[in-house]
Amino acid sequence: MLTGLSNLQTAEISDYDISATSMSVANDSFHNSNISANHERESEGEAIARLVFGVTFLTVLAVTGTIGNLIVIFSIIHAKLVHRNGNLFIINLAVADLLVAGIVVPVVIANLLKDANAVGEAGCKVVGVIVTISCTCSIYNLVAIAVNRYVCITSSEYYPRVFSNKNEYKMAILIWVWSVTVASPTINDSWGGQKYYSKSRNCAWDSGVDLSYTISITVLVIFIPLLVVGVVYVNLFRNVLDRNKRITKHFLNASASVRMRASRRERRLLQTLVTTVIVFTICWVPFGVDSLIRGTRPDTYDTSEIIKKLVDWIALGNSSVNFLIYGALNHAFRKAYKDLIRYIFCIEETVRRRNSGRSVSETSA
């Protein structure tokens, strides 16, 4: 009887342990499911936040770049300054940047919203060729602007001959021809190719197809132009400083206002030159380094989605800030912008009519 009672107690304890274990497992499962659901909600929320931020950022680039570059083009034409101080290269730059801001960036936005290639393989190849040509053209126009300003300031006696209207048109056309030449191997996939990058939602040349092409395009389109622009602007600023020192020594009795104006010109020039080089470096050097690394290790190199987006989108963003550097920092261009806006909205005509009405009423009185 005692043995039966013991067995009964053991069975009850076993049933209790099994029940307790089952409840514990159920609780753990419920707890884990709650954690999993919370993680899903958090990841979904993060994905939505990243999408909203990405679309907003790219939309700002597209709208700002499109409107800004259009203002640059039409303000120069409206002020009839096309053939003054290398402005033709600024128009050329604005056209190239307009293609990026008005075509390429909206495609990236569409890809981001669809979370896939929204234009198809053929469309992506076309966009990739456009961005390669436009960005190459944009960068080489920056070089042309730098050389133009250097010759204008340091060798003004040769400037009219070197940068005559005919020569400027030839140079502008040659920049486009060179840009098409650089991108041509990716058109027929003979030496390079185009690719849809799922991480940055961007269509661009495939840096992992051929290492020799990757090195060639990166060096020719990014690092050599950056070196040329940097060297030219450093020498230009040194020349301006030396010239101002000579002027100051020659006119020992120069007024304080004259010296202040010279100092102010130096600061403005330095601000423009430093801004140009810094923005160029920030926008394009990371993209160049990323392309070179990807080209040397196409099978093993893998960047995070955030890094890839930063590298590609900041490079595209260069086309939306050039008009600020070469326009907003220049007093003549700021005036041309204002004149164009007044002309578009008929502000001057409204003011003229208002003043005319006042003068008539005063005369009648």
C-alpha positions in Angstrom: 0.0 0.0 0.0 2.8 2.3 0.8 4.4 1.5 -2.5 1.2 2.3 -4.3 0.9 5.6 -2.5 4.5 6.5 -3.3 3.9 5.7 -7.0 0.8 7.9 -7.0 2.7 10.8 -5.4 5.5 10.3 -7.9 3.0 10.4 -10.8 1.4 13.5 -9.4 4.7 15.2 -9.1 5.6 14.2 -12.7 2.3 15.5 -14.0 3.0 18.7 -12.1 6.5 19.0 -13.5 5.3 18.4 -17.0 2.5 20.9 -16.6 4.9 23.5 -15.1 7.4 22.8 -18.0 4.6 23.2 -20.5 3.5 26.5 -19.0 7.1 27.7 -18.9 7.6 26.8 -22.6 4.3 28.5 -23.4 5.3 31.6 -21.5 8.7 31.6 -23.2 7.1 31.1 -26.6 4.7 34.0 -25.9 7.5 36.2 -24.7 9.6 35.4 -27.7 6.7 36.0 -30.1 6.1 39.4 -28.4 9.8 40.3 -28.8 9.7 39.1 -32.4 6.6 41.2 -33.1 8.2 44.3 -31.5 11.4 43.8 -33.6 9.3 43.5 -36.7 7.4 46.7 -35.8 10.7 48.5 -35.1 12.3 47.3 -38.3 9.2 48.2 -40.3 9.3 51.7 -38.6 13.0 52.1 -39.4 12.4 51.1 -43.0 9.6 53.6 -43.4 11.8 56.3 -41.7 14.7 55.5 -44.1 12.4 55.6 -47.1 10.9 59.0 -46.1 14.3 60.4 -45.4 15.7 59.1 -48.7 12.8 60.3 -50.8 12.9 63.7 -49.1 16.7 64.1 -49.5 16.6 63.1 -53.2 13.6 65.3 -53.9 15.4 68.3 -52.5 18.4 67.5 -54.7 16.2 67.1 -57.8 14.1 70.2 -57.2 17.0 72.4 -56.1 19.3 71.2 -58.9 16.7 71.5 -61.6 15.5 75.0 -60.7 19.0 76.3 -59.7 20.6 75.2 -62.9 17.8 76.6 -65.0 18.2 79.9 -63.2 21.9 79.9 -64.0 21.4 79.2 -67.7 18.6 81.8 -68.2 20.1 84.5 -66.0 23.3 84.5 -68.0 21.4 84.5 -71.3 19.0 87.2 -70.1 21.9 89.4 -68.9 23.7 88.8 -72.2 26.8 87.6 -70.4 27.4 84.4 -72.3 30.7 85.5 -73.7 32.1 87.2 -70.6 34.7 85.7 -68.2 34.1 82.1 -69.3 30.4 82.1 -68.6 29.9 79.7 -71.5 31.6 77.0 -69.3 29.2 77.8 -66.5 26.3 77.3 -68.9 27.8 74.0 -70.0 28.2 73.0 -66.4 24.6 73.9 -65.6 23.3 71.8 -68.6 25.3 68.8 -67.5 24.1 69.2 -63.9 20.5 69.7 -65.1 20.6 66.2 -66.8 21.6 64.7 -63.5 19.2 66.6 -61.3 16.3 66.4 -63.8 16.6 62.8 -65.1 19.0 60.7 -63.0 17.9 61.7 -59.5 14.1 61.3 -60.2 14.9 57.7 -61.5 16.6 57.0 -58.2 13.6 58.2 -56.4 11.3 55.9 -58.5 13.7 53.0 -57.7 13.6 53.8 -54.1 9.8 53.9 -53.9 9.4 50.7 -55.9 12.4 49.1 -54.0 13.5 47.7 -57.4 14.7 48.8 -60.8 11.7 50.9 -61.9 12.9 51.6 -65.5 13.9 48.1 -66.5 17.3 46.8 -67.7 17.3 48.9 -70.9 16.1 52.0 -69.2 18.7 51.6 -66.4 21.5 51.3 -69.0 20.3 54.5 -70.7 20.3 56.3 -67.3 23.7 54.9 -66.4 25.1 56.2 -69.7 23.5 59.6 -69.0 24.9 59.9 -65.5 28.4 58.8 -66.7 28.4 61.4 -69.5 26.9 64.2 -67.5 29.1 63.8 -64.4 32.2 63.6 -66.6 31.1 66.7 -68.4 30.3 68.5 -65.2 33.7 67.7 -63.7 35.7 68.8 -66.8 33.7 72.0 -66.9 34.9 72.7 -63.4 38.5 72.2 -64.7 37.7 74.6 -67.7 36.3 77.2 -65.3 39.4 77.0 -63.1 41.9 77.3 -66.0 39.8 80.1 -67.5 39.9 82.1 -64.3 43.6 81.5 -63.9 44.5 82.7 -67.4 42.1 85.7 -67.0 43.8 86.9 -63.8 47.4 85.9 -64.3 47.8 86.4 -68.1 45.2 88.9 -69.0 47.1 89.9 -72.2 46.7 86.4 -73.6 43.2 85.8 -72.4 41.3 87.3 -75.4 43.2 85.1 -77.8 43.2 81.9 -75.8 39.5 82.2 -74.7 38.0 83.9 -77.7 34.3 83.2 -78.4 35.2 80.7 -81.1 37.7 78.9 -78.9 35.3 78.7 -76.0 32.6 77.1 -78.2 35.2 74.6 -79.4 36.3 73.8 -75.8 32.7 73.4 -74.7 32.0 70.9 -77.5 35.2 69.0 -76.9 34.3 68.5 -73.3 31.0 66.8 -74.4 32.9 64.7 -77.0 35.4 63.7 -74.4 32.6 62.8 -71.9 30.8 60.6 -74.5 34.2 59.0 -75.3 34.7 58.1 -71.7 31.3 56.6 -71.4 31.3 54.8 -74.8 32.8 51.5 -73.5 29.8 51.1 -71.2 27.3 51.5 -74.0 28.2 48.4 -75.9 29.8 46.6 -72.9 33.1 46.4 -74.8 35.2 47.7 -71.9 33.0 48.2 -68.8 29.3 48.1 -68.4 26.2 49.5 -66.6 24.6 48.1 -63.5 21.6 48.6 -61.2 22.9 49.0 -57.6 20.2 47.6 -55.3 21.7 49.2 -52.2 21.8 52.8 -53.5 18.9 52.3 -56.0 21.1 53.8 -58.6 21.9 53.0 -62.2 25.6 53.6 -62.9 28.7 52.1 -64.5 29.7 48.8 -63.1 33.1 49.2 -61.4 33.4 45.5 -60.9 33.4 44.4 -64.5 36.9 45.4 -65.7 39.6 46.7 -63.3 41.5 48.5 -66.1 38.4 50.5 -67.1 37.6 51.2 -63.4 41.1 52.5 -62.8 41.1 54.5 -66.0 37.8 56.2 -65.5 38.4 56.9 -61.8 41.8 58.5 -62.4 40.8 60.4 -65.6 37.4 61.6 -64.4 38.0 62.2 -60.6 41.5 62.3 -59.4 43.3 64.1 -62.2 40.6 66.8 -62.5 40.7 67.3 -58.7 44.5 67.6 -58.8 44.4 70.2 -61.7 41.6 72.2 -60.0 43.5 72.2 -56.7 46.9 73.2 -58.2 45.4 75.9 -60.5 43.4 77.5 -57.6 46.4 77.4 -55.2 48.6 79.2 -57.8 45.8 81.6 -58.6 45.5 82.6 -55.0 49.2 83.0 -54.6 49.3 85.2 -57.7 46.5 87.4 -56.3 48.3 87.8 -53.0 51.6 88.7 -54.7 49.9 91.2 -56.9 48.1 92.9 -54.0 51.4 93.1 -52.1 53.1 94.8 -55.1 50.2 97.2 -55.4 50.4 98.1 -51.7 54.2 98.6 -51.9 53.8 100.8 -55.0 51.1 102.9 -53.4 52.5 103.4 -50.0 50.1 106.2 -49.3 47.1 104.1 -50.3 44.0 104.8 -48.3 42.7 102.4 -45.7 39.5 101.9 -47.8 41.6 100.8 -50.8 43.5 98.3 -48.7 40.2 97.1 -47.2 38.7 96.5 -50.7 41.8 94.5 -51.7 41.6 92.4 -48.5 37.9 91.9 -49.1 38.5 90.7 -52.7 41.2 88.3 -51.4 38.8 86.8 -48.8 36.0 86.4 -51.4 38.3 84.7 -53.8 39.7 82.5 -51.1 36.2 81.6 -50.0 35.1 80.6 -53.5 38.2 78.6 -54.3 38.3 76.7 -51.0 34.6 76.0 -51.2 35.0 74.7 -54.7 37.9 72.3 -53.8 36.2 71.1 -50.6 32.8 70.4 -52.2 34.5 68.6 -55.1 36.6 66.5 -52.7 33.6 65.6 -50.5 31.3 64.7 -53.4 33.7 62.7 -55.6 36.7 61.3 -53.7 34.6 58.8 -51.6 32.9 57.6 -54.8 36.3 57.2 -56.5 37.8 55.3 -53.6 34.7 53.1 -53.4 34.9 52.3 -57.1 38.6 51.5 -57.0 38.2 49.1 -54.0 35.2 47.5 -55.7 37.1 47.1 -58.9 40.1 45.4 -57.2 37.9 43.1 -55.1 34.6 42.6 -57.0 33.8 39.2 -55.3 34.6 40.0 -51.7 34.1 43.8 -51.3 30.7 44.6 -49.8 29.6 47.9 -48.3 26.6 48.5 -46.1 23.5 49.9 -47.7 23.9 53.2 -45.8 27.5 53.7 -46.9 26.6 52.9 -50.5 23.7 55.4 -50.5 25.9 58.1 -49.0 28.7 57.6 -51.5 26.4 57.5 -54.6 23.9 60.1 -53.5 26.5 62.7 -52.4 28.2 62.3 -55.8 24.9 63.0 -57.5 24.3 65.9 -55.1 27.3 67.7 -56.6 25.1 68.6 -59.6 22.7 70.4 -57.2 25.3 72.6 -55.4 27.5 73.7 -58.3 25.1 76.5 -59.2 25.4 77.8 -55.6 29.2 77.8 -55.6 29.5 79.5 -59.1 26.5 81.7 -58.7 25.5 82.6 -55.1 29.1 83.3 -54.1 29.6 85.6 -57.1 28.2 89.1 -56.8 27.6 89.5 -60.6 25.6 86.2 -60.7 23.6 87.1 -57.6 22.6 90.3 -59.4 21.8 88.4 -62.6 19.6 86.0 -60.6 17.7 88.9 -59.1 17.2 90.5 -62.5 15.9 87.3 -64.0 13.4 86.8 -61.1 12.3 90.4 -61.5 11.9 89.9 -65.2 9.9 86.6 -64.8 7.5 88.0 -62.3 7.4 91.4 -64.0 8.4 93.1 -60.7 10.3 95.9 -62.5 7.3 96.6 -64.8 5.0 96.7 -61.8 7.3 99.2 -59.9 7.7 101.3 -63.0 3.9 101.5 -63.5 3.4 102.3 -59.9 6.0 105.1 -60.0 4.5 106.3 -63.2 1.1 106.5 -61.7 2.4 108.4 -58.7 4.2 110.9 -60.9 1.0 111.5 -62.9 -1.1 112.0 -59.8 1.4 114.4 -58.4 1.5 116.4 -61.7 -2.3 116.5 -61.8 -2.4 117.8 -58.2 
